[in-house]
Amino acid sequence: MRTMEPAPLAEEAFGVLREVCASIGVDARGARLLRLRSNAVFKLQGDVAGGELVVRIATAPDALTRLPVVVAVARWLADRGFPTVRPADEIADQPIVHDGRAVTFWRYVPSRGRPTTRQLGRVLRSLHREPLPPVGLRTLTDPLAEVRHAVEHRAEVLTATQRSWLSDRIEELTGRWHDLDTGSPVLLHGDAWIDNLLRCQDGHVVLCDWDGVAVGPRQWDLVHTYHGQRRFGLSAADVDEFARAYGSDLRLWPGYSTLMEVRDMYAVGIHIRNASGDPFSRQELPRRLDSLTRGDGHARWYMAAPA
């Protein structure tokens, strides 16, 4: 009997979107796919009560247990006046679970122009001064857990040699991570990359994509910008502006080199997980693996296919 191949991620996500929206009486016709990485992110064309909506369909293996807390923290921060996207309160019982996928609905934020790393630094400084919310937040103790899971469960996209190298490297970096002196834990965004900051029409900014929210070392939120210079085209001036706005420079911290290597490995996990169903991940995964195995700490990586 012939086994049917799994549908590509985008096609599968559109199917989940249509079925979930139909089940709750929301019109999904004309929905636009905004992004497909850790989540499939759609903007719905029609308005509902309160304004336009964004729908996020999670692909991470732990999303079903994590997302109720994500929604609760984002709502708590919004109620406190913190600059964040807000869950769509009129959609009850989020996340909605459909065929093992966790689906959440959020208020759409019209954006214009690109935010700056200075704005990101200021927002993170404010976030790290917030008290811990009254919900059961996870503690970030193992940032490479999802990468380890992907290596173990996505053998079809890796050679035996790649799997062996990745497993050994992950364990080495995990040990070095546990040896870091990171100071007192704070409320973390968890994926504080410039693309998760939206510049609104009036120029102010809000943070989105709270899937990685946790309690943990502030350095984990900061390293994304420094890693952006290493791999994704941010300039030294961008990083300097970020450091000044935040009030300290991660490059002066003794654990900086280790943290950058951990972040390098973390950035491979999504493409191992998605490579079987996403053409861009199939293209990007070899690029990232090649530079890691060669020890090339400055090879350019991409968030989307180069133009």
N, C-alpha and C positions, 0 to 999 in steps of 0.2 A: 504494500500500500504506500502510495506516495505521500510524504509529509509536506504539508503546506508551509511555505516560508512565512515568517512573521512580517506583518505589514511594516513599511517604513514608519519611523517615529512620527513624522508630520501627519501622515495619513491616519495613523492610529489615534493621534491626539485630536484631529478634527472629528473623528467618529465619537470619541468620548465626549467632546464638547457638545455635539448635537444631541446626544442621548441625555446627558445631564441637564442641559437647558430645557429640553422638551419635558423632562420629568418634573421641573419646578415652574414651568410656564413662562420661561424667558426665551425671547426670540434670538436665535443664533444665526439667522440668515445674514450673509454678508460679513461674518466675523473675519477679522484680519489677524494672521499670525505675526506677532511682533518679534518673538524670540524663541529659539529652541536650543536650550542648553540643559541646565539642571531642571528647568521647567519648560513646558510648552506654554507660552504666554499669548493670550488672544485679547484683542479689543473687540467688544461687541458693537455693532453698528447702531442699534436702536437704544434709546434711553429707557430707563426704568425709573420708578420713583426715586428721586434724589440725584439723578444724573447718570452719566455713562459709566459702564463697568469694564473692568479687566478681569479675565478669568485665567487662573494659573492651574495647570495640570502637572502634578509633581511626578518626576521619574525616579527620584532617589528611593532606595530600598526601605529607609526608615521613616518615610513621609507620613504614613498612617498614624504612627505613634507621636510624631513630632509636631504636626501641623495644628492640633488644637491649642497647644501652648503658643505657637507662632501667632495665631489669630488673636489670642487673649493678650499677649504682650503688645502687639501693634495697637490694639484698641485702647489699652491702658495708657500707652505713651501718647496717643492722639488726645485722649481725654485730659492729659496733663499739659497739653499745649506743645508737646515736642513735635518738630517738623517731620512727620511721617505720613505715608499713605495710610488710608483707613480701610478696614474691612467693610464690605457692604452689609450694614446691619440689618437690612430688610431680608437678606437671604439667611434663613434660620439654619441652625445645626451644622455649622461649618466646622471642619471640612466635610464635603459630601463625598462618600466613597462609592466608586463605580468600577466594578470588575477589578478591584484591587488598586485602583488609582485614586489618589486624594485630590479633590478639586476645591479650590477656594475662589471667592468672588471679592473684588476690591473696587473702591472708588477710582475712577479714571482721573488722572491729573494731567491736564493739558500742559505741555511743556514746549519751550522754545529756546533754542540755543544750547550751548554746552556749559555745564557748570564748571567751576574751577577747583583745583586741588586746594586752594585756600578755603573755599566754602566747605569742602569736605573735611578739612582739618578742624574748622570751627564746629561743625556739626558733631564730629566724633568727640571733641573735647567736652561738649555739652552732654552727649550720651554717657560718657564715662563718669560724669558727675551725678548722674541720676541714681536714685536708690534702686535696690533690687525689687522687681515687681512681686506682688503677692500671688504668684503662680509657681508651679513646680518646674522651674527651669533646669535643664540639664547643665552639667558642668563639663566644660571642654577639657578633657584629659587626654584624648587621643585624636589629634586632628587628621591622622592618616587612616582612620578606621574605614571610611568609605572606599578609599583607594585599595586597601587590603582586601575588602570584600569584593571589589570589582576584579582584582587580579585572580582571586580564588574562584569566581563564578562566571567569568567571561573568557574562558579558555579559547573560545573559537576565534577571538580577534588577536590573540597573542601566540607567539611561538613558545616552545618549551624553554628556550634560552632566555627569552624576554621575561617569562613568568618567574624563572629562577632568579634572574638579576633583580627584578622588581621586588620580589619577596625579601631577598637579603637586604636590599637597600632600604626598604620600608622599616624593617626591624632595626637596622642600624640607626636610622634617623629618629625612630620612636624612642630608642634609648637615650639619644642625645637630647631630645625634647624634654624628657623627664628630668634631665640634669640641669635644665635652665633655671636661673633665679629670676622669676618674672614679677615678684612683688605681689601686692594685694590684688585679688580678683575684682573685676568690674562687670557691669552689664555690657555684653558684646553684641554688636550687630552680626558678626560672623562672616560677612562677605562684603566688606566695606570698600568695594571697588568703585571708581568714579562713575561707571556705567549704572550703578545702583543709586545714584543721586540724580534727582530730576530737577531741572531748572524751570520754575513756573513762569507763567506769562508776565508776572510783575517782577521777576528777577530773584525772588527768594527760592530756596531749595527745600526739597523734602527727600528723606531716605525711603527707599522701597526695598523689596525682596528680603524679608526678615527670616527666611527659612533657616539660616544658621544661628539664630539668636541663642545665646547661652551665657553662662557665667564663666569667666576665664580671664586669662592675661590680656591686658590692653594691647600688648605687642601684636597679638593676632589680628586685630583690626587695623593696626598701623601698617603692617608689612605689605599689604596689598598695593599701596601706592609706590613703595620702594621697588617692589617686584614689577610694577608697571613700567618703571624705567628699564629694568633688566630685560624684560621680555616683550612689552606691548607698546613701546613707542612714546612713553612719557619722557619728558626732558628733565635734565638736572634742575632747571629752574622750577619746573612743576613740583618736584620733590622738595626743593628748598622752601617754596611757598607753603606747601603742606606742613612741613616741620615747624615753620614760624607760626602758622595759624594754630597748630595743635599745642605748641608751647614746649616741645622737646623733640630731639632728633634721634630717631631709632638707630641711625648709623653709629652713634656714640655708645650704644649698649653692647656689652661684651658678647651677648648671645646672637648678635645680628647675623653673622655668617651662617650659623646653624639654622636660624629661623628662615632665612632666604632659601636654603636647601630644602627645608620641609615644605615651604610654599611651592617650590618648583615641583616637588613630587605630588603635592595636593592637586596641582593644576593638570595632572595627567588623568586623574580618576574619572572625570566626567566623560572624557573621550574614549576611555576603555569601556565605560558603561554604555555609551551611545553608538559605538562604531558599527555595530551590526545593523542599525536602522537609520543612521544619519550620514549622508554622503560627506558632509564637512568633517565630521569626527573621523571618518575613515581616512580623510586626507590629512588632517592635523595630527592624529595620533603618531604616525611614523616620524613626523618632523620633531615632535617633542621627545619621543623615545630616543631618537638618534642623538639629539643634542645632550640628553641626560647621560646616556651610556658613554659618549665621548668626553664627558666632563666639560662641555662647552657652556659656560655660564652666561653667555651674552647672545646666543642665537635668537633671532626674532621669532616670536610665536604670534598667532593670530586668533582673534575672537570670531572672525568670519572670513570667508574666502577672500583673498586679496583681489582687489579690482584689476 
